[in-house]
Amino acid sequence: MADNRVARGIVLVPCLLLGAAFLGTAAWGQGAAADNRGLAAAIGAALLVAGLLSQLGADTDTNPDETERTP
Protein backbone atom coordinates (compact mmCIF):
# COMPACT_ATOMS: atom_id res chain seq x y z
CA MET A 1 0.00 0.00 0.00
CA ALA A 2 1.36 3.41 -0.92
CA ASP A 3 2.21 5.89 1.79
CA ASN A 4 0.19 9.07 1.41
CA ARG A 5 0.74 12.48 2.99
CA VAL A 6 -3.00 13.26 2.91
CA ALA A 7 -3.84 10.03 4.72
CA ARG A 8 -1.32 10.91 7.41
CA GLY A 9 -3.04 14.26 7.92
CA ILE A 10 -6.44 12.59 8.09
CA VAL A 11 -5.14 10.41 10.92
CA LEU A 12 -3.18 13.17 12.67
CA VAL A 13 -5.86 15.84 13.05
CA PRO A 14 -8.59 13.77 14.77
CA CYS A 15 -6.03 12.06 17.01
CA LEU A 16 -4.61 15.37 18.19
CA LEU A 17 -8.03 16.95 18.71
CA LEU A 18 -9.49 13.98 20.57
CA GLY A 19 -6.29 13.51 22.56
CA ALA A 20 -6.37 17.15 23.65
CA ALA A 21 -10.05 16.84 24.58
CA PHE A 22 -9.39 13.79 26.75
CA LEU A 23 -6.40 15.45 28.41
CA GLY A 24 -8.50 18.55 29.04
CA THR A 25 -11.17 16.39 30.65
CA ALA A 26 -8.52 14.77 32.82
CA ALA A 27 -7.14 18.14 33.90
CA TRP A 28 -10.37 20.05 34.51
CA GLY A 29 -12.93 17.30 35.01
CA GLN A 30 -15.44 17.82 37.79
CA GLY A 31 -18.15 15.62 39.22
CA ALA A 32 -18.45 12.25 37.52
CA ALA A 33 -15.56 13.04 35.17
CA ALA A 34 -13.20 13.43 38.12
CA ASP A 35 -13.59 9.75 38.95
CA ASN A 36 -12.17 8.78 35.56
CA ARG A 37 -9.17 11.12 35.44
CA GLY A 38 -6.64 8.33 35.01
CA LEU A 39 -8.59 6.74 32.19
CA ALA A 40 -9.08 10.07 30.40
CA ALA A 41 -5.38 10.90 30.73
CA ALA A 42 -4.37 7.47 29.41
CA ILE A 43 -6.71 7.67 26.41
CA GLY A 44 -5.61 11.24 25.67
CA ALA A 45 -1.94 10.36 25.81
CA ALA A 46 -2.47 7.26 23.66
CA LEU A 47 -4.30 9.29 21.01
CA LEU A 48 -1.60 11.95 20.95
CA VAL A 49 1.12 9.33 20.60
CA ALA A 50 -0.82 7.51 17.87
CA GLY A 51 -1.27 10.74 15.93
CA LEU A 52 2.38 11.62 16.18
CA LEU A 53 3.50 8.09 15.29
CA SER A 54 1.36 8.22 12.16
CA GLN A 55 3.68 10.96 10.89
CA LEU A 56 6.76 8.77 11.12
CA GLY A 57 7.73 6.81 8.08
CA ALA A 58 10.68 5.86 5.96
CA ASP A 59 9.28 7.18 2.68
CA THR A 60 7.62 10.58 2.58
CA ASP A 61 6.79 10.55 -1.12
CA THR A 62 4.08 8.55 -2.81
CA ASN A 63 5.27 6.55 -5.78
CA PRO A 64 3.19 6.96 -8.94
CA ASP A 65 1.17 3.98 -10.12
CA GLU A 66 2.61 1.98 -12.96
CA THR A 67 0.63 2.07 -16.16
CA GLU A 68 -0.88 -1.18 -17.31
CA ARG A 69 -0.02 -2.34 -20.78
CA THR A 70 -2.77 -4.10 -22.66
CA PRO A 71 -1.82 -6.21 -25.70
PDB file with one MODEL, atoms N, CA, C and O in Angstrom:
MODEL        1
ATOM      1  N   MET A   1       0.846  -1.164   0.000  1.00  0.00           N
ATOM      2  CA  MET A   1       0.000   0.000   0.000  1.00  0.00           C
ATOM      3  C   MET A   1       0.899   1.237   0.000  1.00  0.00           C
ATOM      4  O   MET A   1       1.890   1.294   0.728  1.00  0.00           O
ATOM      5  N   ALA A   2       0.555   2.195  -0.797  1.00  0.00           N
ATOM      6  CA  ALA A   2       1.359   3.406  -0.922  1.00  0.00           C
ATOM      7  C   ALA A   2       1.167   4.304   0.294  1.00  0.00           C
ATOM      8  O   ALA A   2       0.073   4.415   0.847  1.00  0.00           O
ATOM      9  N   ASP A   3       2.253   4.934   0.688  1.00  0.00           N
ATOM     10  CA  ASP A   3       2.207   5.891   1.786  1.00  0.00           C
ATOM     11  C   ASP A   3       1.715   7.216   1.218  1.00  0.00           C
ATOM     12  O   ASP A   3       2.142   7.633   0.142  1.00  0.00           O
ATOM     13  N   ASN A   4       0.819   7.874   1.940  1.00  0.00           N
ATOM     14  CA  ASN A   4       0.194   9.069   1.409  1.00  0.00           C
ATOM     15  C   ASN A   4       0.219  10.167   2.458  1.00  0.00           C
ATOM     16  O   ASN A   4      -0.155   9.937   3.608  1.00  0.00           O
ATOM     17  N   ARG A   5       0.654  11.351   2.075  1.00  0.00           N
ATOM     18  CA  ARG A   5       0.738  12.478   2.994  1.00  0.00           C
ATOM     19  C   ARG A   5      -0.655  12.931   3.445  1.00  0.00           C
ATOM     20  O   ARG A   5      -0.829  13.337   4.594  1.00  0.00           O
ATOM     21  N   VAL A   6      -1.638  12.865   2.556  1.00  0.00           N
ATOM     22  CA  VAL A   6      -3.002  13.260   2.908  1.00  0.00           C
ATOM     23  C   VAL A   6      -3.582  12.301   3.937  1.00  0.00           C
ATOM     24  O   VAL A   6      -4.247  12.727   4.881  1.00  0.00           O
ATOM     25  N   ALA A   7      -3.335  11.013   3.760  1.00  0.00           N
ATOM     26  CA  ALA A   7      -3.836  10.028   4.718  1.00  0.00           C
ATOM     27  C   ALA A   7      -3.213  10.241   6.090  1.00  0.00           C
ATOM     28  O   ALA A   7      -3.880  10.057   7.108  1.00  0.00           O
ATOM     29  N   ARG A   8      -1.960  10.621   6.125  1.00  0.00           N
ATOM     30  CA  ARG A   8      -1.319  10.913   7.411  1.00  0.00           C
ATOM     31  C   ARG A   8      -2.003  12.082   8.103  1.00  0.00           C
ATOM     32  O   ARG A   8      -2.214  12.051   9.315  1.00  0.00           O
ATOM     33  N   GLY A   9      -2.347  13.105   7.342  1.00  0.00           N
ATOM     34  CA  GLY A   9      -3.042  14.257   7.917  1.00  0.00           C
ATOM     35  C   GLY A   9      -4.428  13.907   8.410  1.00  0.00           C
ATOM     36  O   GLY A   9      -4.887  14.430   9.426  1.00  0.00           O
ATOM     37  N   ILE A  10      -5.099  13.012   7.682  1.00  0.00           N
ATOM     38  CA  ILE A  10      -6.440  12.590   8.090  1.00  0.00           C
ATOM     39  C   ILE A  10      -6.382  11.835   9.409  1.00  0.00           C
ATOM     40  O   ILE A  10      -7.321  11.908  10.202  1.00  0.00           O
ATOM     41  N   VAL A  11      -5.309  11.120   9.655  1.00  0.00           N
ATOM     42  CA  VAL A  11      -5.140  10.412  10.923  1.00  0.00           C
ATOM     43  C   VAL A  11      -4.681  11.369  12.016  1.00  0.00           C
ATOM     44  O   VAL A  11      -5.137  11.274  13.156  1.00  0.00           O
ATOM     45  N   LEU A  12      -3.786  12.285  11.676  1.00  0.00           N
ATOM     46  CA  LEU A  12      -3.178  13.168  12.669  1.00  0.00           C
ATOM     47  C   LEU A  12      -4.186  14.106  13.316  1.00  0.00           C
ATOM     48  O   LEU A  12      -4.237  14.202  14.542  1.00  0.00           O
ATOM     49  N   VAL A  13      -4.985  14.795  12.518  1.00  0.00           N
ATOM     50  CA  VAL A  13      -5.856  15.844  13.054  1.00  0.00           C
ATOM     51  C   VAL A  13      -6.866  15.307  14.064  1.00  0.00           C
ATOM     52  O   VAL A  13      -6.947  15.859  15.161  1.00  0.00           O
ATOM     53  N   PRO A  14      -7.644  14.262  13.762  1.00  0.00           N
ATOM     54  CA  PRO A  14      -8.586  13.771  14.774  1.00  0.00           C
ATOM     55  C   PRO A  14      -7.898  13.230  16.024  1.00  0.00           C
ATOM     56  O   PRO A  14      -8.399  13.397  17.135  1.00  0.00           O
ATOM     57  N   CYS A  15      -6.750  12.583  15.840  1.00  0.00           N
ATOM     58  CA  CYS A  15      -6.031  12.059  17.007  1.00  0.00           C
ATOM     59  C   CYS A  15      -5.585  13.185  17.925  1.00  0.00           C
ATOM     60  O   CYS A  15      -5.725  13.084  19.144  1.00  0.00           O
ATOM     61  N   LEU A  16      -5.053  14.251  17.355  1.00  0.00           N
ATOM     62  CA  LEU A  16      -4.612  15.367  18.188  1.00  0.00           C
ATOM     63  C   LEU A  16      -5.787  16.068  18.861  1.00  0.00           C
ATOM     64  O   LEU A  16      -5.709  16.419  20.038  1.00  0.00           O
ATOM     65  N   LEU A  17      -6.870  16.272  18.125  1.00  0.00           N
ATOM     66  CA  LEU A  17      -8.030  16.953  18.708  1.00  0.00           C
ATOM     67  C   LEU A  17      -8.679  16.118  19.809  1.00  0.00           C
ATOM     68  O   LEU A  17      -8.987  16.637  20.883  1.00  0.00           O
ATOM     69  N   LEU A  18      -8.885  14.839  19.549  1.00  0.00           N
ATOM     70  CA  LEU A  18      -9.486  13.982  20.570  1.00  0.00           C
ATOM     71  C   LEU A  18      -8.550  13.787  21.757  1.00  0.00           C
ATOM     72  O   LEU A  18      -8.994  13.762  22.905  1.00  0.00           O
ATOM     73  N   GLY A  19      -7.259  13.650  21.481  1.00  0.00           N
ATOM     74  CA  GLY A  19      -6.292  13.513  22.565  1.00  0.00           C
ATOM     75  C   GLY A  19      -6.285  14.733  23.465  1.00  0.00           C
ATOM     76  O   GLY A  19      -6.243  14.607  24.688  1.00  0.00           O
ATOM     77  N   ALA A  20      -6.328  15.921  22.862  1.00  0.00           N
ATOM     78  CA  ALA A  20      -6.372  17.153  23.651  1.00  0.00           C
ATOM     79  C   ALA A  20      -7.669  17.252  24.449  1.00  0.00           C
ATOM     80  O   ALA A  20      -7.664  17.728  25.584  1.00  0.00           O
ATOM     81  N   ALA A  21      -8.774  16.807  23.866  1.00  0.00           N
ATOM     82  CA  ALA A  21     -10.049  16.843  24.585  1.00  0.00           C
ATOM     83  C   ALA A  21     -10.024  15.909  25.794  1.00  0.00           C
ATOM     84  O   ALA A  21     -10.503  16.268  26.870  1.00  0.00           O
ATOM     85  N   PHE A  22      -9.470  14.722  25.618  1.00  0.00           N
ATOM     86  CA  PHE A  22      -9.387  13.792  26.746  1.00  0.00           C
ATOM     87  C   PHE A  22      -8.440  14.304  27.823  1.00  0.00           C
ATOM     88  O   PHE A  22      -8.721  14.167  29.014  1.00  0.00           O
ATOM     89  N   LEU A  23      -7.317  14.895  27.411  1.00  0.00           N
ATOM     90  CA  LEU A  23      -6.395  15.449  28.408  1.00  0.00           C
ATOM     91  C   LEU A  23      -7.017  16.646  29.124  1.00  0.00           C
ATOM     92  O   LEU A  23      -6.793  16.840  30.319  1.00  0.00           O
ATOM     93  N   GLY A  24      -7.791  17.444  28.402  1.00  0.00           N
ATOM     94  CA  GLY A  24      -8.505  18.551  29.039  1.00  0.00           C
ATOM     95  C   GLY A  24      -9.527  18.052  30.041  1.00  0.00           C
ATOM     96  O   GLY A  24      -9.687  18.641  31.110  1.00  0.00           O
ATOM     97  N   THR A  25     -10.211  16.989  29.714  1.00  0.00           N
ATOM     98  CA  THR A  25     -11.167  16.393  30.651  1.00  0.00           C
ATOM     99  C   THR A  25     -10.448  15.868  31.883  1.00  0.00           C
ATOM    100  O   THR A  25     -10.946  15.994  33.002  1.00  0.00           O
ATOM    101  N   ALA A  26      -9.285  15.284  31.677  1.00  0.00           N
ATOM    102  CA  ALA A  26      -8.522  14.771  32.819  1.00  0.00           C
ATOM    103  C   ALA A  26      -8.041  15.904  33.713  1.00  0.00           C
ATOM    104  O   ALA A  26      -8.003  15.760  34.934  1.00  0.00           O
ATOM    105  N   ALA A  27      -7.677  17.027  33.113  1.00  0.00           N
ATOM    106  CA  ALA A  27      -7.142  18.144  33.899  1.00  0.00           C
ATOM    107  C   ALA A  27      -8.236  18.926  34.617  1.00  0.00           C
ATOM    108  O   ALA A  27      -8.070  19.298  35.779  1.00  0.00           O
ATOM    109  N   TRP A  28      -9.359  19.179  33.930  1.00  0.00           N
ATOM    110  CA  TRP A  28     -10.374  20.054  34.506  1.00  0.00           C
ATOM    111  C   TRP A  28     -11.694  19.352  34.788  1.00  0.00           C
ATOM    112  O   TRP A  28     -12.711  20.012  35.005  1.00  0.00           O
ATOM    113  N   GLY A  29     -11.693  18.026  34.788  1.00  0.00           N
ATOM    114  CA  GLY A  29     -12.933  17.296  35.010  1.00  0.00           C
ATOM    115  C   GLY A  29     -13.473  17.496  36.417  1.00  0.00           C
ATOM    116  O   GLY A  29     -12.723  17.492  37.393  1.00  0.00           O
ATOM    117  N   GLN A  30     -14.769  17.668  36.503  1.00  0.00           N
ATOM    118  CA  GLN A  30     -15.440  17.821  37.790  1.00  0.00           C
ATOM    119  C   GLN A  30     -16.589  16.825  37.858  1.00  0.00           C
ATOM    120  O   GLN A  30     -17.071  16.350  36.830  1.00  0.00           O
ATOM    121  N   GLY A  31     -17.010  16.520  39.040  1.00  0.00           N
ATOM    122  CA  GLY A  31     -18.145  15.621  39.219  1.00  0.00           C
ATOM    123  C   GLY A  31     -17.802  14.204  38.814  1.00  0.00           C
ATOM    124  O   GLY A  31     -16.809  13.635  39.268  1.00  0.00           O
ATOM    125  N   ALA A  32     -18.642  13.635  37.947  1.00  0.00           N
ATOM    126  CA  ALA A  32     -18.450  12.251  37.521  1.00  0.00           C
ATOM    127  C   ALA A  32     -17.176  12.086  36.697  1.00  0.00           C
ATOM    128  O   ALA A  32     -16.565  11.018  36.710  1.00  0.00           O
ATOM    129  N   ALA A  33     -16.776  13.129  35.987  1.00  0.00           N
ATOM    130  CA  ALA A  33     -15.559  13.042  35.169  1.00  0.00           C
ATOM    131  C   ALA A  33     -14.305  12.948  36.028  1.00  0.00           C
ATOM    132  O   ALA A  33     -13.289  12.414  35.585  1.00  0.00           O
ATOM    133  N   ALA A  34     -14.368  13.461  37.244  1.00  0.00           N
ATOM    134  CA  ALA A  34     -13.198  13.434  38.123  1.00  0.00           C
ATOM    135  C   ALA A  34     -12.848  12.006  38.544  1.00  0.00           C
ATOM    136  O   ALA A  34     -11.690  11.707  38.836  1.00  0.00           O
ATOM    137  N   ASP A  35     -13.840  11.138  38.572  1.00  0.00           N
ATOM    138  CA  ASP A  35     -13.587   9.747  38.950  1.00  0.00           C
ATOM    139  C   ASP A  35     -12.778   8.999  37.890  1.00  0.00           C
ATOM    140  O   ASP A  35     -12.116   8.007  38.195  1.00  0.00           O
ATOM    141  N   ASN A  36     -12.831   9.468  36.666  1.00  0.00           N
ATOM    142  CA  ASN A  36     -12.168   8.779  35.555  1.00  0.00           C
ATOM    143  C   ASN A  36     -10.962   9.553  35.026  1.00  0.00           C
ATOM    144  O   ASN A  36     -10.632   9.453  33.845  1.00  0.00           O
ATOM    145  N   ARG A  37     -10.311  10.314  35.884  1.00  0.00           N
ATOM    146  CA  ARG A  37      -9.170  11.124  35.438  1.00  0.00           C
ATOM    147  C   ARG A  37      -8.049  10.282  34.860  1.00  0.00           C
ATOM    148  O   ARG A  37      -7.481  10.631  33.825  1.00  0.00           O
ATOM    149  N   GLY A  38      -7.726   9.190  35.508  1.00  0.00           N
ATOM    150  CA  GLY A  38      -6.643   8.332  35.014  1.00  0.00           C
ATOM    151  C   GLY A  38      -6.947   7.750  33.650  1.00  0.00           C
ATOM    152  O   GLY A  38      -6.083   7.705  32.774  1.00  0.00           O
ATOM    153  N   LEU A  39      -8.181   7.306  33.475  1.00  0.00           N
ATOM    154  CA  LEU A  39      -8.591   6.738  32.187  1.00  0.00           C
ATOM    155  C   LEU A  39      -8.560   7.799  31.091  1.00  0.00           C
ATOM    156  O   LEU A  39      -8.077   7.543  29.988  1.00  0.00           O
ATOM    157  N   ALA A  40      -9.076   8.991  31.395  1.00  0.00           N
ATOM    158  CA  ALA A  40      -9.081  10.068  30.401  1.00  0.00           C
ATOM    159  C   ALA A  40      -7.659  10.473  30.030  1.00  0.00           C
ATOM    160  O   ALA A  40      -7.372  10.723  28.859  1.00  0.00           O
ATOM    161  N   ALA A  41      -6.776  10.539  31.007  1.00  0.00           N
ATOM    162  CA  ALA A  41      -5.383  10.900  30.726  1.00  0.00           C
ATOM    163  C   ALA A  41      -4.703   9.826  29.882  1.00  0.00           C
ATOM    164  O   ALA A  41      -3.937  10.145  28.973  1.00  0.00           O
ATOM    165  N   ALA A  42      -4.977   8.564  30.175  1.00  0.00           N
ATOM    166  CA  ALA A  42      -4.369   7.470  29.410  1.00  0.00           C
ATOM    167  C   ALA A  42      -4.863   7.462  27.965  1.00  0.00           C
ATOM    168  O   ALA A  42      -4.070   7.296  27.038  1.00  0.00           O
ATOM    169  N   ILE A  43      -6.160   7.639  27.771  1.00  0.00           N
ATOM    170  CA  ILE A  43      -6.708   7.670  26.412  1.00  0.00           C
ATOM    171  C   ILE A  43      -6.176   8.880  25.654  1.00  0.00           C
ATOM    172  O   ILE A  43      -5.815   8.770  24.482  1.00  0.00           O
ATOM    173  N   GLY A  44      -6.127  10.036  26.317  1.00  0.00           N
ATOM    174  CA  GLY A  44      -5.611  11.240  25.669  1.00  0.00           C
ATOM    175  C   GLY A  44      -4.166  11.097  25.256  1.00  0.00           C
ATOM    176  O   GLY A  44      -3.793  11.477  24.147  1.00  0.00           O
ATOM    177  N   ALA A  45      -3.349  10.552  26.137  1.00  0.00           N
ATOM    178  CA  ALA A  45      -1.936  10.360  25.812  1.00  0.00           C
ATOM    179  C   ALA A  45      -1.769   9.343  24.683  1.00  0.00           C
ATOM    180  O   ALA A  45      -0.933   9.525  23.798  1.00  0.00           O
ATOM    181  N   ALA A  46      -2.563   8.277  24.714  1.00  0.00           N
ATOM    182  CA  ALA A  46      -2.475   7.260  23.659  1.00  0.00           C
ATOM    183  C   ALA A  46      -2.864   7.839  22.300  1.00  0.00           C
ATOM    184  O   ALA A  46      -2.233   7.529  21.289  1.00  0.00           O
ATOM    185  N   LEU A  47      -3.898   8.678  22.274  1.00  0.00           N
ATOM    186  CA  LEU A  47      -4.305   9.291  21.011  1.00  0.00           C
ATOM    187  C   LEU A  47      -3.251  10.256  20.484  1.00  0.00           C
ATOM    188  O   LEU A  47      -2.985  10.294  19.283  1.00  0.00           O
ATOM    189  N   LEU A  48      -2.652  11.036  21.379  1.00  0.00           N
ATOM    190  CA  LEU A  48      -1.596  11.952  20.948  1.00  0.00           C
ATOM    191  C   LEU A  48      -0.399  11.192  20.394  1.00  0.00           C
ATOM    192  O   LEU A  48       0.163  11.572  19.367  1.00  0.00           O
ATOM    193  N   VAL A  49      -0.015  10.131  21.067  1.00  0.00           N
ATOM    194  CA  VAL A  49       1.121   9.330  20.602  1.00  0.00           C
ATOM    195  C   VAL A  49       0.791   8.666  19.266  1.00  0.00           C
ATOM    196  O   VAL A  49       1.634   8.623  18.370  1.00  0.00           O
ATOM    197  N   ALA A  50      -0.430   8.151  19.128  1.00  0.00           N
ATOM    198  CA  ALA A  50      -0.823   7.511  17.869  1.00  0.00           C
ATOM    199  C   ALA A  50      -0.812   8.511  16.720  1.00  0.00           C
ATOM    200  O   ALA A  50      -0.373   8.185  15.617  1.00  0.00           O
ATOM    201  N   GLY A  51      -1.290   9.720  16.970  1.00  0.00           N
ATOM    202  CA  GLY A  51      -1.273  10.740  15.928  1.00  0.00           C
ATOM    203  C   GLY A  51       0.128  11.126  15.520  1.00  0.00           C
ATOM    204  O   GLY A  51       0.410  11.306  14.335  1.00  0.00           O
ATOM    205  N   LEU A  52       1.007  11.253  16.493  1.00  0.00           N
ATOM    206  CA  LEU A  52       2.385  11.621  16.178  1.00  0.00           C
ATOM    207  C   LEU A  52       3.135  10.472  15.507  1.00  0.00           C
ATOM    208  O   LEU A  52       3.962  10.702  14.624  1.00  0.00           O
ATOM    209  N   LEU A  53       2.850   9.239  15.922  1.00  0.00           N
ATOM    210  CA  LEU A  53       3.497   8.087  15.285  1.00  0.00           C
ATOM    211  C   LEU A  53       3.044   7.895  13.838  1.00  0.00           C
ATOM    212  O   LEU A  53       3.779   7.346  13.018  1.00  0.00           O
ATOM    213  N   SER A  54       1.835   8.350  13.535  1.00  0.00           N
ATOM    214  CA  SER A  54       1.364   8.222  12.155  1.00  0.00           C
ATOM    215  C   SER A  54       2.171   9.092  11.203  1.00  0.00           C
ATOM    216  O   SER A  54       2.151   8.867   9.993  1.00  0.00           O
ATOM    217  N   GLN A  55       2.873  10.073  11.729  1.00  0.00           N
ATOM    218  CA  GLN A  55       3.683  10.955  10.891  1.00  0.00           C
ATOM    219  C   GLN A  55       5.062  10.383  10.595  1.00  0.00           C
ATOM    220  O   GLN A  55       5.755  10.858   9.695  1.00  0.00           O
ATOM    221  N   LEU A  56       5.457   9.377  11.342  1.00  0.00           N
ATOM    222  CA  LEU A  56       6.763   8.773  11.118  1.00  0.00           C
ATOM    223  C   LEU A  56       6.686   7.781   9.970  1.00  0.00           C
ATOM    224  O   LEU A  56       5.701   7.056   9.827  1.00  0.00           O
ATOM    225  N   GLY A  57       7.694   7.757   9.182  1.00  0.00           N
ATOM    226  CA  GLY A  57       7.728   6.806   8.081  1.00  0.00           C
ATOM    227  C   GLY A  57       9.031   6.929   7.331  1.00  0.00           C
ATOM    228  O   GLY A  57       9.671   7.980   7.347  1.00  0.00           O
ATOM    229  N   ALA A  58       9.420   5.866   6.679  1.00  0.00           N
ATOM    230  CA  ALA A  58      10.682   5.864   5.956  1.00  0.00           C
ATOM    231  C   ALA A  58      10.580   6.637   4.647  1.00  0.00           C
ATOM    232  O   ALA A  58      11.531   7.307   4.245  1.00  0.00           O
ATOM    233  N   ASP A  59       9.445   6.547   3.990  1.00  0.00           N
ATOM    234  CA  ASP A  59       9.285   7.175   2.684  1.00  0.00           C
ATOM    235  C   ASP A  59       8.222   8.255   2.777  1.00  0.00           C
ATOM    236  O   ASP A  59       7.077   7.967   3.126  1.00  0.00           O
ATOM    237  N   THR A  60       8.582   9.487   2.472  1.00  0.00           N
ATOM    238  CA  THR A  60       7.623  10.583   2.581  1.00  0.00           C
ATOM    239  C   THR A  60       6.927  10.876   1.268  1.00  0.00           C
ATOM    240  O   THR A  60       5.963  11.640   1.249  1.00  0.00           O
ATOM    241  N   ASP A  61       7.382  10.297   0.177  1.00  0.00           N
ATOM    242  CA  ASP A  61       6.787  10.554  -1.125  1.00  0.00           C
ATOM    243  C   ASP A  61       6.000   9.345  -1.596  1.00  0.00           C
ATOM    244  O   ASP A  61       6.399   8.201  -1.376  1.00  0.00           O
ATOM    245  N   THR A  62       4.888   9.612  -2.240  1.00  0.00           N
ATOM    246  CA  THR A  62       4.077   8.550  -2.808  1.00  0.00           C
ATOM    247  C   THR A  62       4.596   8.229  -4.201  1.00  0.00           C
ATOM    248  O   THR A  62       4.794   9.126  -5.021  1.00  0.00           O
ATOM    249  N   ASN A  63       4.810   6.968  -4.461  1.00  0.00           N
ATOM    250  CA  ASN A  63       5.270   6.549  -5.781  1.00  0.00           C
ATOM    251  C   ASN A  63       4.094   6.529  -6.745  1.00  0.00           C
ATOM    252  O   ASN A  63       3.003   6.097  -6.373  1.00  0.00           O
ATOM    253  N   PRO A  64       4.291   6.987  -7.972  1.00  0.00           N
ATOM    254  CA  PRO A  64       3.192   6.956  -8.942  1.00  0.00           C
ATOM    255  C   PRO A  64       2.859   5.520  -9.336  1.00  0.00           C
ATOM    256  O   PRO A  64       3.721   4.641  -9.329  1.00  0.00           O
ATOM    257  N   ASP A  65       1.606   5.303  -9.677  1.00  0.00           N
ATOM    258  CA  ASP A  65       1.171   3.983 -10.118  1.00  0.00           C
ATOM    259  C   ASP A  65       1.772   3.669 -11.486  1.00  0.00           C
ATOM    260  O   ASP A  65       1.935   4.546 -12.335  1.00  0.00           O
ATOM    261  N   GLU A  66       2.090   2.409 -11.669  1.00  0.00           N
ATOM    262  CA  GLU A  66       2.610   1.984 -12.961  1.00  0.00           C
ATOM    263  C   GLU A  66       1.448   1.820 -13.929  1.00  0.00           C
ATOM    264  O   GLU A  66       0.370   1.355 -13.557  1.00  0.00           O
ATOM    265  N   THR A  67       1.683   2.206 -15.163  1.00  0.00           N
ATOM    266  CA  THR A  67       0.628   2.068 -16.160  1.00  0.00           C
ATOM    267  C   THR A  67       0.540   0.618 -16.604  1.00  0.00           C
ATOM    268  O   THR A  67       1.547  -0.081 -16.712  1.00  0.00           O
ATOM    269  N   GLU A  68      -0.670   0.190 -16.856  1.00  0.00           N
ATOM    270  CA  GLU A  68      -0.882  -1.177 -17.315  1.00  0.00           C
ATOM    271  C   GLU A  68      -0.821  -1.208 -18.837  1.00  0.00           C
ATOM    272  O   GLU A  68      -1.403  -0.365 -19.519  1.00  0.00           O
ATOM    273  N   ARG A  69      -0.120  -2.176 -19.335  1.00  0.00           N
ATOM    274  CA  ARG A  69      -0.025  -2.338 -20.784  1.00  0.00           C
ATOM    275  C   ARG A  69      -0.990  -3.432 -21.217  1.00  0.00           C
ATOM    276  O   ARG A  69      -0.945  -4.554 -20.713  1.00  0.00           O
ATOM    277  N   THR A  70      -1.844  -3.095 -22.136  1.00  0.00           N
ATOM    278  CA  THR A  70      -2.766  -4.096 -22.665  1.00  0.00           C
ATOM    279  C   THR A  70      -2.300  -4.484 -24.065  1.00  0.00           C
ATOM    280  O   THR A  70      -1.943  -3.614 -24.860  1.00  0.00           O
ATOM    281  N   PRO A  71      -2.298  -5.768 -24.373  1.00  0.00           N
ATOM    282  CA  PRO A  71      -1.820  -6.206 -25.704  1.00  0.00           C
ATOM    283  C   PRO A  71      -2.791  -5.872 -26.806  1.00  0.00           C
ATOM    284  O   PRO A  71      -2.531  -6.174 -27.970  1.00  0.00           O
TER     285      PRO A  71
ENDMDL
END
